[in-house]
Amino acid sequence: MVWGDGKEMGDLTPEDRFLRTCRGEEVDRPPVWLMRQAGRYLPEYRAVRKGVSFLEMCRDVERAVTVSLQPIDLVGSEAVILFQDIFTPIPAMGVDLDFAPGPVIAEPLRTAEQIAALGVPDPRESVPFVFEIIRTLRGALEKRRIPLLGFAGAPFTLAAYMVEGSGSKDFGQLKRMLHREPELLRELLSTLTEMTVGYIDAQIEAGAQAVQLFDTWAGLLSPSEYREWIAPTHRLIFDRVERRGAPLILYVNNGAHVVDQMADSGADVLSLDWRASLGEAAEAFGDRVTLQGNLDPCALSADREKIFDWVRQMARDAAQGRGYIANLGHGCLPGTPVEGVRAFTDAVRSLAG
Amino acid sequence: MVWGDGKEMGDLTPEDRFLRTCRGEEVDRPPVWLMRQAGRYLPEYRAVRKGVSFLEMCRDVERAVTVSLQPIDLVGSEAVILFQDIFTPIPAMGVDLDFAPGPVIAEPLRTAEQIAALGVPDPRESVPFVFEIIRTLRGALEKRRIPLLGFAGAPFTLAAYMVEGSGSKDFGQLKRMLHREPELLRELLSTLTEMTVGYIDAQIEAGAQAVQLFDTWAGLLSPSEYREWIAPTHRLIFDRVERRGAPLILYVNNGAHVVDQMADSGADVLSLDWRASLGEAAEAFGDRVTLQGNLDPCALSADREKIFDWVRQMARDAAQGRGYIANLGHGCLPGTPVEGVRAFTDAVRSLAG
């Protein structure tokens, strides 16, 4: 990775720094944002959220825009990610769900009929608020030159919830389908892949400057099952999406055992969790993908000094690669101290040339 | 690994096959047993368990012996593991707990006073039933020459529950202690390590022919945190236990990112989950440790033929190493079809010479 002198680079805007890093171009220092940076750990988020359900928040353009923007000034985040849920496009496919607080599917998908009945409506019509939020955010961010990220849930993770019915320790129902009725799961993943491509396309069209695909449950499978069931969905998505210059980021939770397959997905950026070694990933794949991550969100409860040490260590580990975006290894937790998050972004800014 | 001709080897007893495999000596084929083989997936287990709480079952020598032995004839398992819970020795340390169904700690450990107050009584006096079960099982198994395994929970996993209070997705309280009051966690791990050494010693003394250390939550930490917090507890235990010829097995759930550190623990056998690559582990460490694992328990719901394929593949992958014990990557789940478990053990037997 090339970290030039700040002066040499001119004054990089957060947008330039982020997009150049995703493409492996020279920057003055790593950009920084945090997964789930707009969340319950912020009192200001809780104030906006008060008296409104999570689903209502997602559909309320004004509130969603407000909380999306909060992390810039409150914690010093240098990229904004659309406030939304990975399940946003699912009800329009014909699947009723609620949050309690995780997603709960009213009628888990277990039959060929249920899966064949799934629709893939145009997201511009079925969830127009998503694109209105994106357009409003782009307008609000234009002056400050802060990049806007869109995101989508990956097919396997969506399927996991849709088959299981909710979060689960073992996802036994999902794996039962995988082993006993593989053709059903294949059909479901295929439909969700098609939906996801259209959903990401529409986000980029509306103004998302990069998009992160979240595969929260992909780490449930062995390397060979991941190769059979998950890797093809990523490749199809990254192959088919009309990038229009927007880099695509792949996040796999608990995916230390499949980093090599993530590197072959066609994503521009790999977002790793803390189990994966940034140093090993940078050495093996850093010539062709930018890395993002990977501090354990729980580590933000440590002292400012320790957080600075970890950030410096991550940057050193990732330095062999073409680019590095400082981030957490998973979403910021509700109990996270705000000063820990601030220490994290301050530490990244202190890395400047 | 050396798999000799069955005739050449004479008739290996299950005990010989298991112990020779642990030591990396020539055998006719891999031995087989399953984690949590005495469990709710067996109707015969549920019959014995009926009307008795889990804790009562653990303390009832007759019932515990009965269910420990069931898997031999019911599913063809070739090793018996003591029926007990990793929390068995904990109440005598002064920590009240219950099962609901996972362990729930009445007063989670959060202060120096609580941790300093923990006792380390002689397990022969505090949990004599464990050793009575072991002695009874050895008597019952002697004629059939089936090996008996003891087991213990690893300090980090016990500490995780004791600090958090119960199972958890993120173990935020545990990690908070790790980051904010590291000296408390260090003290707790030190006490639990001392307790575990004595508990394993007493099991071997009573007749356990091998002992497996279960570190269910060790996979929560990054490689560098594992190195600081977990690896030393394993090394101390494997260094201090009086083996008396009994091989020691280390199981780390979700530990694909720390297999190299597991290999340096001093364990004779590494038990891997399905995320780890048996082939890579055999190539890298198979000259000095025997491998055990690592089929996803959920895969036992597949067809007999597929289960046979996977077992053959695992044996091929592990074949570069000094020894291989066929097993699952995690405990057998309550909904597992009994015929799937039988297919698994049959498949291993079909590997002969």
Chai-1 contact restraints between the chains, C-beta under 6 A:
chainA,res_idxA,chainB,res_idxB,connection_type,confidence,min_distance_angstrom,max_distance_angstrom,comment,restraint_id
A,G172,B,C298,contact,1.0,0.0,6.0,A-B,restraint_1
A,G172,B,G335,contact,1.0,0.0,6.0,A-B,restraint_2
A,K175,B,C298,contact,1.0,0.0,6.0,A-B,restraint_3
A,R176,B,S301,contact,1.0,0.0,6.0,A-B,restraint_4
A,H179,B,S301,contact,1.0,0.0,6.0,A-B,restraint_5
A,H179,B,A302,contact,1.0,0.0,6.0,A-B,restraint_6
A,R180,B,S301,contact,1.0,0.0,6.0,A-B,restraint_7
A,S222,B,W274,contact,1.0,0.0,6.0,A-B,restraint_8
A,P223,B,S277,contact,1.0,0.0,6.0,A-B,restraint_9
A,A256,B,A256,contact,1.0,0.0,6.0,A-B,restraint_10
A,A256,B,H257,contact,1.0,0.0,6.0,A-B,restraint_11
A,H257,B,A256,contact,1.0,0.0,6.0,A-B,restraint_12
A,H257,B,R275,contact,1.0,0.0,6.0,A-B,restraint_13
A,W274,B,S222,contact,1.0,0.0,6.0,A-B,restraint_14
A,R275,B,H257,contact,1.0,0.0,6.0,A-B,restraint_15
A,S277,B,P223,contact,1.0,0.0,6.0,A-B,restraint_16
A,C298,B,G172,contact,1.0,0.0,6.0,A-B,restraint_17
A,C298,B,K175,contact,1.0,0.0,6.0,A-B,restraint_18
A,S301,B,R176,contact,1.0,0.0,6.0,A-B,restraint_19
A,S301,B,H179,contact,1.0,0.0,6.0,A-B,restraint_20
A,S301,B,R180,contact,1.0,0.0,6.0,A-B,restraint_21
A,A302,B,H179,contact,1.0,0.0,6.0,A-B,restraint_22
A,G335,B,G172,contact,1.0,0.0,6.0,A-B,restraint_23
